[in-house]
């Protein structure tokens, strides 16, 4: 779609039509992920033409312009599934109202070792929210136009040796939930199995284990720290994937309070 002007125009026009029909506030693009520099260049063209179309439609209809946002990789550069490529930050900062870096899935059951999938910091690698956010800001994206992603789910593993249960421990496949538990299920898992709960004070993330089952997740303490981080960095806000995975609004209400303090 993004490769040709006519298909970009058809796509853009259809999004405006749908957004207006259902009285939406705007449109959001989630392209996971542009696979090369050509894709990235076309992404910049798409945003430029999209923003121009939104402004033109607003002028013609005398309505408020639809908001244009985009979910993006946690960092401004991508190196997996293809060669290194960079997001067109100049175009994004000019035409997109805000971006939503997906600051999760740093680790998962595709790996043969445990890992914290949404670590705020990581002293041993670039797989962290802090690295990703800083890469966007250093690349030229205004911090106020960055909305940081927070997960309400966690990957699970089956430990190779239940007695070796630290971060980086060898695994032998997926754990409970066929490799993933939403937050409410994590709480159930911890309670029902009398799991050992660990807060990693270095990475600012939680994990728990019971027997050979191991899960990485965020809880109230880490979410509060991440929201404070977003405020300190003067970010535009935060988002959750996804609100329905919360338990009695425990995480989302904690985040709201942390944002105000």
URHUPE-V924436 format. One record per residue. SS is DSSP state (H for helix, E for strand, - for the rest). PHI is phi in degrees with one decimal (NA if undefined). OMEGA is omega in degrees with one decimal (NA if undefined). Layout:
# URHUPE-V924436
SS,PHI,OMEGA ; SS,PHI,OMEGA
This chain:
# URHUPE-V924436
-,NA,-174.4 ; -,-76.2,-174.5 ; -,-77.4,-173.4 ; -,-125.6,-178.3 ; H,-61.3,-175.7 ; H,-67.9,-179.6 ; H,-74.8,173.7 ; H,-61.9,-179.2 ; H,-63.4,179.5 ; H,-63.1,179.0 ; H,-64.1,-178.7 ; H,-59.0,-178.9 ; H,-62.6,-179.8 ; H,-68.4,179.2 ; H,-66.6,178.8 ; H,-64.7,-179.6 ; H,-61.0,-178.8 ; H,-67.5,-179.0 ; H,-60.5,179.2 ; H,-70.5,-178.9 ; H,-59.6,-176.0 ; -,-102.8,174.9 ; -,58.5,176.4 ; -,-77.8,176.7 ; -,-81.4,-177.9 ; E,179.7,-177.7 ; E,-132.2,-177.2 ; E,-131.3,179.4 ; E,-102.6,176.9 ; E,-124.8,-179.2 ; -,-103.0,-178.6 ; -,-113.7,-8.1 ; -,-137.2,173.4 ; -,-51.3,-167.5 ; -,-94.6,-179.8 ; -,-158.3,-177.7 ; H,-66.6,176.8 ; H,-64.3,175.7 ; H,-58.4,-178.8 ; H,-63.7,177.7 ; H,-64.1,179.0 ; H,-67.9,175.5 ; H,-62.1,177.2 ; H,-61.5,177.6 ; H,-64.0,179.5 ; H,-59.9,-179.3 ; H,-65.2,179.3 ; H,-61.1,-178.0 ; H,-68.4,178.6 ; H,-64.5,-179.3 ; H,-62.0,178.6 ; H,-61.0,179.3 ; H,-66.8,179.1 ; H,-65.4,179.3 ; H,-68.3,179.2 ; H,-64.9,179.9 ; H,-63.8,179.5 ; H,-65.2,179.0 ; H,-67.4,-178.3 ; H,-69.4,-175.4 ; H,-91.2,-178.0 ; -,58.3,177.1 ; -,-116.4,176.5 ; -,-62.8,-178.9 ; -,-63.5,173.8 ; -,-66.1,178.2 ; E,-75.2,177.5 ; E,-119.3,-179.2 ; E,-132.2,-179.9 ; E,-153.6,168.6 ; E,-79.2,-175.8 ; E,-135.4,175.2 ; -,-59.7,-175.4 ; -,-62.0,-179.5 ; -,-118.9,-176.1 ; -,-79.2,177.2 ; E,-123.0,179.6 ; E,-124.3,-179.0 ; -,-128.7,-179.4 ; -,-93.9,-179.8 ; -,50.0,-178.5 ; -,130.0,-179.6 ; -,-75.7,178.7 ; -,-59.1,176.3 ; E,-149.1,-175.1 ; E,-121.6,175.0 ; -,-65.7,177.1 ; -,-77.3,-170.8 ; H,-62.1,-179.6 ; H,-60.5,178.9 ; H,-67.7,-179.2 ; H,-62.0,-178.2 ; H,-66.4,-178.3 ; H,-85.2,-170.1 ; H,-113.7,-176.4 ; -,-101.6,-178.3 ; -,-67.3,171.3 ; E,-160.4,174.4 ; E,-109.4,-179.4 ; E,-125.2,177.6 ; E,-60.3,-179.9 ; -,-85.6,-172.6 ; -,-87.8,179.5 ; -,-161.5,-176.6 ; -,64.8,174.6 ; -,-67.4,177.7 ; -,-138.3,179.8 ; -,-165.2,-174.0 ; -,-70.5,172.9 ; -,-72.0,178.1 ; -,-96.2,-178.0 ; -,-98.6,176.3 ; E,-155.5,179.9 ; -,-75.4,178.6 ; -,-160.8,178.8 ; -,-90.3,-166.1 ; -,-78.7,179.3 ; -,-141.3,-177.1 ; -,-61.0,176.0 ; -,-70.6,177.2 ; -,-129.7,172.0 ; -,-149.0,-177.1 ; -,-70.6,-174.0 ; -,-111.7,-179.1 ; -,-158.3,176.2 ; -,-91.3,-179.1 ; -,-86.2,179.3 ; -,-154.0,179.5 ; H,-63.9,179.7 ; H,-59.9,178.7 ; H,-61.6,-177.7 ; H,-63.6,-179.5 ; H,-62.5,179.6 ; H,-63.3,179.4 ; H,-65.8,177.3 ; H,-67.2,-178.7 ; H,-67.4,179.1 ; H,-65.0,178.3 ; -,-77.6,176.5 ; -,116.4,178.4 ; -,-81.3,178.0 ; -,-59.1,-176.7 ; H,-60.2,-178.6 ; H,-68.0,179.0 ; H,-103.1,177.9 ; E,-115.9,177.5 ; E,-114.8,-170.8 ; E,-78.9,-179.1 ; E,-84.6,176.0 ; E,-129.3,-178.5 ; E,-90.6,171.8 ; -,-119.4,177.3 ; E,-155.0,179.2 ; E,-150.7,176.2 ; E,-74.4,179.6 ; E,-125.8,177.2 ; E,-133.2,169.4 ; E,-106.4,-175.6 ; E,-69.8,175.2 ; -,-67.6,178.5 ; -,-134.2,-177.5 ; -,-56.7,179.1 ; -,-83.5,175.3 ; -,-107.3,-167.7 ; -,-127.4,179.2 ; -,-89.1,174.5 ; -,-64.0,-178.2 ; -,93.2,-179.8 ; -,-66.5,178.7 ; E,-61.2,-179.4 ; E,-127.7,-179.0 ; E,-136.3,177.1 ; E,123.4,-176.8 ; E,-79.4,178.1 ; -,-104.0,-178.9 ; H,-56.1,178.4 ; H,70.3,-178.1 ; H,56.4,174.5 ; H,106.3,-178.9 ; E,-157.3,173.6 ; E,-126.4,171.9 ; E,-76.3,-172.4 ; H,-53.5,-178.8 ; H,-60.4,178.5 ; H,-73.3,175.9 ; H,-61.6,179.1 ; H,-61.0,177.3 ; H,-63.5,179.5 ; H,-59.3,-178.9 ; H,-61.1,-178.4 ; H,-70.2,-173.1 ; H,-68.9,-176.7 ; -,-110.1,-177.8 ; -,49.5,-173.3 ; -,-68.8,171.8 ; E,-83.4,-176.9 ; E,-107.3,-177.5 ; E,-124.9,171.8 ; E,-101.2,177.9 ; E,-83.9,-174.2 ; -,-71.6,178.3 ; -,-81.0,-177.1 ; -,-90.7,-178.2 ; -,58.4,179.1 ; E,-161.5,-178.9 ; E,-109.9,164.0 ; E,-148.0,178.1 ; E,-143.0,179.7 ; E,-151.1,176.7 ; E,-151.7,-174.1 ; -,61.8,179.1 ; -,-97.6,-179.4 ; E,-96.3,-175.1 ; E,-140.6,-178.0 ; E,-137.3,174.6 ; E,-103.9,-178.0 ; E,-163.7,171.8 ; -,-106.3,175.9 ; -,-133.4,-172.3 ; H,-53.3,-177.1 ; H,-62.7,-178.4 ; H,-72.1,178.3 ; H,-64.5,178.1 ; H,-59.8,179.3 ; H,-64.3,-178.9 ; H,-69.6,177.7 ; H,-67.1,174.9 ; H,-61.8,176.1 ; H,-60.9,179.9 ; H,-61.2,177.6 ; H,-65.9,-179.2 ; H,-62.0,179.5 ; -,-82.9,-178.8 ; -,59.0,177.7 ; -,-73.5,-178.8 ; -,-73.2,-179.0 ; E,157.3,180.0 ; E,-145.4,174.2 ; E,-138.5,177.3 ; E,-112.2,164.2 ; E,-117.8,-3.1 ; -,-136.5,-172.4 ; H,-55.4,-178.1 ; H,-65.9,-179.6 ; H,-92.6,177.8 ; -,-72.1,178.1 ; -,-124.1,-179.6 ; -,53.5,176.6 ; -,62.1,-176.6 ; H,-60.9,-177.1 ; H,-74.8,-175.4 ; H,-65.8,178.5 ; H,-71.3,175.3 ; H,-61.5,179.8 ; H,-63.8,-179.7 ; H,-62.3,179.2 ; H,-67.7,-179.5 ; H,-65.3,-179.2 ; H,-65.2,-176.1 ; H,-91.8,-176.2 ; -,-116.8,NA
